Amino acid sequence: MAKLNNKNAQGVSLPATRAAVEVTGLDAAIIAALVTKGTLAKAAAVSTRTIETWANERRISVVRLGKRCVRFHLPTVMAELRRCTVEAVK
């Protein structure tokens, strides 16, 4: 779980409003898997504009961290893209 840490890397205490959050365990793994649209575009071998289109059409999941800050959970999105696979006809 997240644990509040009121000191920065040099050990200097931070004001309560600027407390850093130490993330461990499963939360850390999830955060590590969040990628930008550029990284996702490279992983999916498409353009960033295609990623934007898919996100706007809700074809892929989006994590909105703010008004302009958007990230994608890579394992989830890749699973969603695999579901779009059409099998060959024999």
Secondary structure, DSSP 8 states (H G I E B T S, - for coil): --EEE-B-TTS-B--GGG-EEE--THHHHHHHTEE-HHHHHHHHTS-HHHHHHHHHTTSS--EE-SSS-EEEEHHHHHHHHHHT------
